[in-house]
């Protein structure tokens, strides 16, 4: 697949402009780099406010230990 034929799978777009600040350092979105190849994605497919982490499970465990909640959409 060539970069020009890639489809963005983020599901984000117009909604971002309607809710400024929703996706930010205060409300981070993390994507596990391990799963990206299986979904035919690369980190560059996501907006700048989405960070990548080596392991999604470790990220969840660490954040929950800090008092965060996990919401699966």
N, C-alpha and C positions, 0 to 999 in steps of 0.2 A: 504494500500500500504506500503510495507516495504521500508526502506531507500535504500536498494541495488537495488530495482526495479524502483526507481524514475528516471524520465527523466528530464534532465536539459532543461529548456525552454528559456534560456537566448539568444540563437541565436548568442552567441559570441564564439570565439575559435581561429582558425588560424589567423583571422583578427586582434586579439589583439596583436599578435607578430609582425605583419606588421606595426602597427601604435602605437609604444610605446609613452606613454604620452597622447594619445587621451582621455583615460578614467582615470582621475586623480582628485585630489582635485581641481585643476584649472578648470576642466570640469566634475563636479560631475553628477552622474546618481542617481536618487532617485526613490525608489519603495514604494508605499503606502502599509502599513501592513494590512490595512482593506481589500484589494482586494486579497491578497495572498491565503487565504483559498479557495476562489471561483475558483481559478486557480490551486488548488492542489499544491501550492508552499509554501516554507518556506524561511526565510531570508538566510539560509545557502545554498540555491540553487544558489545564485548569487556570483560572484567574490567579493573579499574584497573591491574593489573600489566602489561598489554599496552600497549606504546607504539606510536605511529604514526610512520612516517618518510616523507619525501617520495618517496624512491626506494629500493626494495628492493635493486636491483642495486648502487647506491652503498653502501648499508649493508653488503651482503655483502663487497664489495671492501675497504671500510675495516676491517671486523672481521677479515677474513682477513689483511690486512697487519699487524694487531696480534697475530696468532698464533691467532685463534679458528678453529674448525672449523665448516663448514656441514653440517648434517644435514637432509636433506629427509625429511619424514615423510609 
